[in-house]
C-alpha cells in the first residue's frame, strides 16, 4: 500500500507490535529505488493542531509558489503513532485529527502567521497506528475513511509457543543436551504463568500498570538469551535463571 501511495492504519492493543512492524517496514525502504522518505510523528495527549502542523512542515521544503513537499521525485511517508491520543475537546473533536483530515482531503493547510496564505502539501502520504483501549478509543470517521484499516491482534497460545520456541531453541544450540531439553517445558510454563497473571491481576483505575501483553514475554526471553553455555551447564542452573527473570519482569 505504501509503495502505491495509499494510506494504511494498524489498530490493536498495547504490545502487539504495531509500531515496531511499521518502523521496520519504513527502515527497509530504499530511498533511491522506492523513492520514499519517512518521518515519524508520535502523538500524545498534548499534541494540538499547531504542534502537528510544525512536525509535518519540518521535513519538507518550499518548491515553488504555494507548493511544499519533499525533494523532487520523492514521496514523504509520515508515520503517525498513537493517533488517537490527543485530548478531546468539549464537543468530542480533536483539533490535531481535524488538521490531518483537512490535509488528507484537500492537500493543503493555512500558514499560521499569515492565514491568507494557503500551503499546498504535495507528494506526502500517511501510515498510522492506534490503540483502541486508550486515548479517545476511536478517531473521527472523516479521518479514518482515508485509511485501509488492519487489526493487529495478540497471537494465540500456539503461535506464541512457536515464536518463542524458535528463538530459545536457537539460543540453546551449543548447550548441554540436558539443558537443551528444557526449551519446550520452559516456553510452555512461561506462557501458562503469563496467562495466570493476566487472569488474576486485572487492570483498574488504581492498578493501571496491570496491562499484560507480549512485552513481558519478550523481556523474559531476552534475559534468558543472555545466558552462556559455559556458565549454565545443568538444568537446575537454567531453571534458576528462569525463576529470576520471571520475578524481575512480573514483580517490577
C-alpha positions in Angstrom: 0.0 0.0 0.0 2.7 2.5 0.9 4.6 1.8 -2.3 1.4 2.6 -4.2 0.9 5.8 -2.2 -2.1 4.6 -0.2 -2.8 5.2 3.5 -2.9 2.4 6.0 -3.6 2.1 9.7 -2.8 -0.7 12.2 -5.2 -0.9 15.2 -4.5 -3.1 18.2 -3.9 -3.2 21.9 -0.5 -2.4 23.5 2.3 -4.8 22.9 1.0 -6.3 19.6 3.9 -4.9 17.6 2.2 -2.1 15.6 4.9 0.5 16.0 7.8 -2.0 15.5 6.2 -3.5 12.4 5.7 -0.2 10.7 9.1 1.2 11.7 10.8 -2.0 10.4 9.0 -1.6 7.1 10.0 2.1 6.8 13.6 1.2 7.6 13.5 -1.4 4.8 12.6 1.2 2.2 15.3 2.2 -0.3 15.2 6.0 -0.7 16.5 5.8 -4.2 14.9 2.6 -5.5 11.5 3.2 -3.9 11.5 7.0 -4.0 10.1 7.0 -0.4 11.4 9.0 2.6 9.9 8.7 6.1 9.3 10.7 9.2 7.7 9.5 12.5 5.3 11.7 14.5 4.4 10.4 17.9 1.1 11.8 19.2 0.4 12.5 22.9 -2.4 14.0 25.0 -0.8 17.4 24.4 -0.5 17.2 20.6 -2.6 20.0 19.2 -3.0 21.1 15.6 -0.3 23.7 15.9 2.3 21.2 17.1 1.2 18.6 14.5 1.5 21.2 11.7 5.0 22.1 12.8 6.1 18.4 12.8 4.5 17.9 9.3 6.2 21.0 7.9 9.6 20.3 9.4 11.0 17.7 6.9 9.5 19.3 3.8 10.7 22.4 1.8 9.1 25.0 -0.4 9.1 24.0 -4.1 7.5 26.9 -5.9 4.9 29.5 -5.0 2.4 27.9 -2.6 3.7 24.3 -3.2 5.6 22.5 -0.4 6.9 18.9 -0.4 9.9 16.6 -0.1 12.7 16.8 -2.6 11.6 16.4 -6.2 10.8 12.8 -7.4 10.5 11.7 -3.7 7.4 10.9 -1.6 7.3 11.5 2.1 5.7 8.8 4.3 4.5 10.2 7.7 4.1 7.5 10.3 1.6 8.8 12.9 1.9 6.7 16.1 -0.7 6.7 18.8 -3.0 8.7 16.5 -6.0 8.7 18.9 -4.1 10.1 22.0 -4.6 13.9 21.6 -7.0 15.5 24.0 -10.7 15.6 23.3 -12.4 18.9 23.2 -15.8 19.9 24.7 -17.8 18.6 21.7 -15.8 15.4 21.1 -13.4 16.8 18.5 -9.6 16.6 18.3 -8.2 19.6 16.5 -5.0 17.7 15.5 -7.0 15.0 13.9 -9.2 17.7 12.2 -6.0 19.2 10.7 -4.8 15.8 9.5 -8.2 15.2 7.9 -8.0 18.5 6.1 -4.6 17.6 4.8 -5.7 14.2 3.5 -8.9 15.5 2.0 -7.7 18.8 0.5 -3.9 18.6 0.4 -3.4 22.0 1.9 -3.1 23.9 5.2 -3.0 27.6 6.1 0.1 29.4 7.3 -0.2 30.1 11.0 1.4 33.5 10.7 -0.5 34.6 7.6 -4.0 33.0 7.3 -4.4 34.4 3.8 -1.6 32.1 2.6 -2.6 28.5 1.8 0.2 26.0 1.6 -0.3 23.1 -0.8 1.4 20.0 0.6 2.3 17.5 -2.2 3.8 14.1 -2.5 3.1 13.0 1.0 1.2 10.0 2.5 0.4 8.7 5.9 0.7 5.5 7.9 -0.9 5.3 11.3 -1.1 3.1 14.4 -3.5 3.4 17.4 -4.6 1.6 20.5 -8.4 1.5 20.8 -8.2 0.9 24.6 -6.6 4.3 25.3 -7.0 7.9 24.4 -10.2 8.7 22.6 -10.8 5.0 21.8 -11.8 6.0 18.3 -11.0 8.7 15.8 -13.2 10.8 13.6 -14.8 8.8 10.8 -13.9 11.5 8.4 -10.2 10.8 9.2 -10.5 7.1 9.4 -12.2 6.7 6.0 -8.9 7.7 4.3 -7.1 4.7 5.7 -7.1 1.0 4.9 -7.5 -0.3 8.5 -6.0 -3.6 9.7 -6.3 -5.3 13.0 -3.1 -6.2 14.9 -4.2 -8.7 17.4 -2.3 -10.6 20.1 -1.1 -14.0 18.8 -2.7 -17.2 20.1 -1.0 -19.6 22.5 0.2 -21.9 19.8 1.6 -19.0 17.8 3.4 -17.7 20.8 4.8 -21.1 21.6 6.1 -21.4 18.0 7.7 -18.0 18.2 9.5 -18.3 21.5 10.4 -22.0 21.0 12.2 -21.0 17.7 14.0 -18.1 19.4 15.0 -20.0 22.6 15.9 -23.3 20.8 18.2 -21.4 18.5 19.9 -19.8 21.5 20.4 -23.2 23.3 22.4 -24.6 20.4 25.8 -25.4 21.9 24.5 -26.0 25.4 24.5 -29.4 27.1 21.8 -31.8 25.8 20.1 -31.9 29.2 19.8 -28.1 29.2 18.5 -28.1 25.6 15.7 -30.5 26.6 14.3 -27.7 28.8 13.4 -25.5 25.8 9.8 -26.6 25.3 8.9 -27.0 29.1 10.3 -23.5 29.9 8.3 -21.9 27.0 5.1 -23.7 27.9 5.5 -22.9 31.6 6.2 -19.2 30.8 3.1 -18.9 28.7 1.0 -20.6 31.4 2.4 -18.3 34.1 1.7 -15.2 31.9 -1.9 -16.4 31.3 -2.4 -17.0 35.1 -1.1 -13.5 35.9 -3.2 -11.9 33.2 -6.3 -13.5 34.6 -5.6 -12.8 38.2 -4.1 -9.3 38.2 -6.7 -7.3 36.3 -6.2 -3.6 35.4 -8.2 -1.0 37.2 -8.2 2.8 37.7 -5.7 2.4 40.5 -3.7 -0.5 39.2 -3.5 0.7 35.6 0.0 -0.8 35.3 -1.6 -4.3 35.2 -1.6 -4.3 31.4 -0.1 -7.7 30.4 1.0 -8.3 26.8 3.8 -9.7 24.7 6.4 -7.3 26.2 6.6 -9.3 29.4 7.3 -12.5 27.4 9.8 -10.7 25.2 11.6 -9.4 28.3 11.8 -12.8 30.0 13.3 -14.5 26.9 15.6 -11.5 26.2 17.1 -12.1 29.6 17.2 -15.9 29.1 19.0 -15.4 25.8 21.9 -13.7 27.6 22.9 -16.9 29.2 26.3 -18.5 28.2 26.8 -22.3 27.7 29.9 -22.3 29.9 28.0 -20.8 32.9 24.8 -22.9 32.6 25.9 -26.5 32.5 23.0 -28.1 34.2 19.2 -27.9 34.0 19.0 -26.5 37.6 21.1 -23.5 36.6 18.8 -22.7 33.7 15.7 -23.1 36.0 17.1 -20.7 38.5 17.8 -18.2 35.7 14.2 -18.6 34.5 12.9 -18.0 38.0 15.0 -14.9 38.4 13.8 -13.5 35.1 10.1 -14.1 35.9 10.5 -12.4 39.3 12.3 -9.5 37.6 9.7 -8.9 34.9 6.4 -9.6 36.7 7.4 -8.2 40.1 8.7 -4.9 38.6 
